Amino acid sequence: MQDKRFFPQQVLDGRTNRWDWALLPLVLALLSLLALAGSQMAQPFHLGEVLPISLDPAVLPYYLLRTTLRMFLALGASVLFACAFAALAAKYKAAERVLVPLLDILQSIPILGFLSITVTGFIAIFPGSLLGVECAAIFAIFTSQAWNMAFSLYQSMRTVPAELQEAASIFQLSGWQRFWRLELPFAMPGLLWNMMMSMSGGWFFVVASEAISVANQDIKLPGVGSYIAMAIAARDLAAIGYAILAMLIGILLYDQLFFRPLLAWADKFRFEESGNEQVPNSWLLTWLRRTALLQRVGVLPGRLLVASFRWTRRRFDGTSIRARPQPGNPLWARAWDAVLAAAVLFALWHLLRFIHTEVGWAEAAHVFKLGAYTLLRVLLLIALASLIWVPIGVWIGLNPRIAGRVQALAQFLAAFPANLMFPVAVMLIVHWKLNPDIWLSPLMVLGTQWYILFNVIAGASLIPSELRFAAQNLGLRGWLKWRRYLLPAIFPSYVTGAITASGGSWNASIVAEYVSWGDTTLQAQGLGSYIAHMTSIGDFPRIALGIGVMCVFVMALNHWVWRRLYVVAEQRLHS
């Protein structure tokens, strides 16, 4: 007997709505809007031109479409990057030793650093077209979305339960089949929550990505970010309010039309023996499942994927000698370790030479001291954010109905540009004569605390129902319930959220420790304020020194703290 919780009544009765002709105008209208926005992205453009940006609220819907299209293009690229990174890093030890530290470095590099490096290259690739500047903006948004998704998928693939790994080995699944049949479905719920966080986090950087400086020229692309930048420059509070309202409408739309259907669809990938009593639902997913045209179109990707399984299947069974695991040649591993050691020593030699010839050892020691101040702020803020958001995230994740109600609100709060709060912070600190070293610190975690919340929600939502029932039957209460049941269950997801929140806080320190509003500038002692100050005066050697020291701190923190916690999580799940 089929479960009515998973199938609407019309489907159980064998009836589907023949709404193909009603759906066709909606699809054509959406495609027309996307084509219009895409054609505008490729319009002719030459350096020196000024793209008109209006503060008229009537243009906000068009700007919202342009910004959302950029963010979804960046999101698609981020998904592809996350899949490639996680598959290589989780399956190949040699690749893991390079890719994971490389991702730590990329995560610690400021977004504006990527933009300043890549915008000239993209303009050179597409000369005489606005497409080059658009690609630079999309790449900047990509750098704000990809890292946490890559960490999430990597963590999920490393923590696939042992019994599922053994089943895949028994069925002799190839690497391609294992990825699509086991690893990606197991990681899908957590990946979707991180995709939501990535979309929300991308809003924080739309101002920087859509207002680009190149060749001493400011280029403002049509979009909500440029609209906000102009409104801040003009101190037009009404325009800022209109932009926030447009953001809220956009978030509600893509939550209902994209993320909510995906979460409802991905609920079938939950790893549990009994069915979940409360399942997420989506009116759009139900409607699409009843539409005959989309049912026929939707089976095509599945058929192509199944065909690829036939092409990549193993030509032997589990009894064959070829099925036995083959030990790797230790000489290759030692040679690879030697190459990595040589690369590290070469980079270290260049770093020491740069410090000796360009900035001096006293300046380097001063920058490391400032890095210690910022490190202390990051650790304290992550701890405080964890104390607040872990209980809230567990409560939301264990209640799908609550999750459905607060999902859009959480996305909006995470998407709210934290830099709009900086003027308020400056005025309050100046009015009450507060210490900037203390009271500028919370600004670092305003936009990054949501990584912890979204990952904890994802982890709590994946707790099997039988484990919940077992905890209830045993009468677990209070701290014992948290220590024996909840914390171990969400621990891998929490580590992913903490590592991305930590990296994001280091990045945010550049704008949070050096804040200006009008003629008032407040500065807290730290590595972020050092980089911001050197950027403002154009001292490039010291900018490079600050970014290099930040990379060292981020890599050390990830290696000595977060990576060890990953190992603990894997041992708990595979023991």
Secondary structure, 3 states (H helix, E strand, C coil): CCCCCCCCHHHHCCCCCCCHHHHHHHHHHHHHHHHHHHHHHCCECCCCCCCCCCCCHHHHHHHHHHHHHHHHHHHHHHHHHHHHHHHHHHHCHHHHHHHHHHHHHHHHCCHHHHHHHHHHHHHHHCCCECHHHHHHHHHHHHHHHHHHHHHHHHHHHHCCCHHHHHHHHHCCCCHHHHHHHHHHHHHHHHHHHHHHHHHHHHHHCHHHHHEEEECCEEEECCCHHHHHHHHHHHCCHHHHHHHHHHHHHHHHHHHHHHHHHHHHHHHHHCCCCCCCCCCCCCHHHHHHHCCHHHHHHHHHHHHHHHHHHHHHCCCCCCCCHHHCCCCCCHHHHHHHHHHHHHHHHHHHHHHHHHHHHHHCHHHHHHHHHHHHHHHHHHHHHHHHHHHHHHHHHHHHHCCHHHHHHHHHHHHHHHHCCHHHHHHHHHHHHHHHCCCHHHHCHHHHHCCCHHHHHHHHHHHHHCCCHHHHHHHHHCCCCHHHHHHHHHHHHHHHHHHHHHHHHHHHHHHHHHHHCEEEECCEEEECCCHHHHHHHHHHHCCHHHHHHHHHHHHHHHHHHHHHHHHHHHHHHHHHHHC
